[in-house]
Amino acid sequence: MLTSIFFHESRFNTYAESVDGALGLGQLMPITMYMICKEFNKNCTDSSAYDYKFNIRATAWYLDFLYTYPKNSKGDIERTVAFYNGGGRQAYRWGMYRRHLNGIPLDSLETHYMNILSNETKEYVHNVIQSDSLFNKIIKNELPING
């Protein structure tokens, strides 16, 4: 999953910067980096995000935090990826979207919020999950060989 996140966030560019202020391989926002640095008991600056070893560790920790903390993603990898991409609101909307796709009726307010799930987050989740599957096949040497 980390490989897929790094690919879609920065194309593996250690020095990547977004217009929103996200930095490094995992495109972590400065406030997220601050939270992670406090968790690691490490003094960090914005340039810490460019330290690829730290960024890998920080991104892995943050994904695990999003995945395992019940109020965030509730152990749902797709919701975790939605949260990583768009924050808590998008993760909540993703949960409604998934319920809708599974045939669970939504009330009118849930339908409204589900409908404002950003297309960017929908595409991001789809692409990250698809890439993760491909990267796993590469790692396991399970790609089909043609001719």
C-alpha positions as CSV (number, residue, x, y, z in Angstrom):
1,M,0.0,0.0,0.0
2,L,2.9,2.4,0.8
3,T,4.3,1.9,-2.7
4,S,1.0,2.7,-4.3
5,I,0.5,5.8,-2.0
6,F,4.0,7.1,-2.9
7,F,3.4,6.5,-6.6
8,H,0.1,8.4,-6.7
9,E,1.2,11.1,-4.3
10,S,4.6,12.1,-5.6
11,R,5.6,9.6,-8.3
12,F,8.4,8.6,-5.9
13,N,9.8,12.2,-5.8
14,T,11.3,12.7,-2.4
15,Y,11.2,16.5,-2.9
16,A,7.7,16.7,-4.2
17,E,5.6,19.7,-3.1
18,S,1.9,20.3,-3.8
19,V,0.1,23.6,-4.3
20,D,-1.7,22.8,-1.0
21,G,1.5,22.5,0.9
22,A,1.9,18.7,1.1
23,L,5.5,17.6,1.2
24,G,7.7,14.6,0.3
25,L,7.1,11.1,-0.9
26,G,3.8,10.7,1.0
27,Q,2.7,14.3,0.5
28,L,2.1,14.8,4.2
29,M,0.7,18.2,5.2
30,P,2.8,20.2,7.7
31,I,0.2,19.8,10.5
32,T,0.2,16.0,9.9
33,M,4.0,16.0,10.1
34,Y,3.8,18.0,13.3
35,M,1.4,15.4,14.8
36,I,3.6,12.5,13.7
37,C,6.8,14.2,15.0
38,K,5.1,14.7,18.4
39,E,4.1,11.0,18.3
40,F,7.7,10.0,17.5
41,N,9.1,12.5,20.0
42,K,11.2,14.0,17.3
43,N,12.0,17.6,16.6
44,C,11.0,18.2,13.0
45,T,10.9,21.0,10.5
46,D,9.2,21.2,7.1
47,S,12.4,19.9,5.6
48,S,12.0,16.7,7.6
49,A,9.4,15.7,5.1
50,Y,12.1,15.5,2.4
51,D,14.1,12.9,4.4
52,Y,12.8,9.8,2.6
53,K,13.5,7.4,5.4
54,F,11.5,9.6,7.9
55,N,8.8,10.2,5.3
56,I,8.4,6.5,4.7
57,R,8.2,5.8,8.4
58,A,5.8,8.7,9.0
59,T,3.5,7.8,6.1
60,A,3.4,4.1,7.3
61,W,2.6,5.2,10.8
62,Y,-0.1,7.6,9.6
63,L,-1.8,5.0,7.3
64,D,-1.8,2.6,10.2
65,F,-3.3,5.2,12.5
66,L,-6.0,6.0,10.0
67,Y,-6.7,2.3,9.5
68,T,-6.8,1.1,13.1
69,Y,-8.3,4.1,14.9
70,P,-12.0,3.3,15.0
71,K,-13.3,6.9,14.5
72,N,-11.2,7.3,11.3
73,S,-11.6,4.4,8.9
74,K,-13.0,1.6,11.0
75,G,-10.6,-1.0,9.6
76,D,-11.7,-0.4,6.0
77,I,-8.7,0.0,3.6
78,E,-10.7,1.9,1.0
79,R,-12.0,4.3,3.6
80,T,-8.4,4.7,4.9
81,V,-7.2,5.7,1.5
82,A,-10.2,8.1,1.1
83,F,-9.3,9.6,4.5
84,Y,-5.6,9.9,3.5
85,N,-6.6,11.7,0.3
86,G,-9.3,14.0,1.5
87,G,-9.5,14.0,5.2
88,G,-12.3,12.9,7.6
89,R,-15.2,14.4,5.6
90,Q,-14.3,12.4,2.5
91,A,-13.8,9.2,4.5
92,Y,-17.2,9.6,6.0
93,R,-18.7,10.3,2.6
94,W,-16.8,7.2,1.2
95,G,-18.5,5.1,3.9
96,M,-21.9,6.2,2.7
97,Y,-20.9,5.7,-0.9
98,R,-19.8,2.1,-0.2
99,R,-23.1,1.5,1.7
100,H,-25.0,2.8,-1.2
101,L,-23.0,0.6,-3.7
102,N,-23.8,-2.4,-1.4
103,G,-27.6,-1.7,-1.7
104,I,-28.0,-0.3,1.8
105,P,-30.7,2.4,1.7
106,L,-29.5,5.9,2.7
107,D,-31.7,8.7,4.1
108,S,-31.9,12.0,2.2
109,L,-29.2,13.7,4.2
110,E,-26.8,10.7,3.7
111,T,-27.6,10.7,0.0
112,H,-26.8,14.4,-0.2
113,Y,-23.4,14.0,1.5
114,M,-22.6,10.9,-0.5
115,N,-23.2,12.9,-3.7
116,I,-20.7,15.5,-2.8
117,L,-17.9,12.9,-2.4
118,S,-15.3,14.4,-4.6
119,N,-14.6,12.8,-7.9
120,E,-10.9,13.3,-7.1
121,T,-11.2,11.1,-4.0
122,K,-13.2,8.4,-5.9
123,E,-10.6,8.3,-8.6
124,Y,-7.8,8.4,-6.1
125,V,-9.2,5.4,-4.1
126,H,-9.8,3.4,-7.2
127,N,-6.3,4.1,-8.6
128,V,-4.5,3.5,-5.3
129,I,-6.3,0.2,-4.7
130,Q,-5.7,-0.9,-8.3
131,S,-2.0,0.0,-8.2
132,D,-1.6,-1.7,-4.8
133,S,-2.9,-4.9,-6.4
134,L,-0.5,-4.6,-9.4
135,F,2.5,-3.8,-7.1
136,N,1.6,-6.9,-5.0
137,K,1.6,-9.1,-8.1
138,I,4.9,-7.7,-9.2
139,I,6.4,-8.3,-5.7
140,K,5.0,-11.9,-5.7
141,N,6.1,-12.4,-9.3
142,E,2.6,-13.3,-10.3
143,L,2.3,-11.2,-13.5
144,P,1.2,-13.2,-16.6
145,I,4.0,-13.5,-19.2
146,N,2.9,-13.1,-22.8
147,G,4.8,-14.8,-25.6
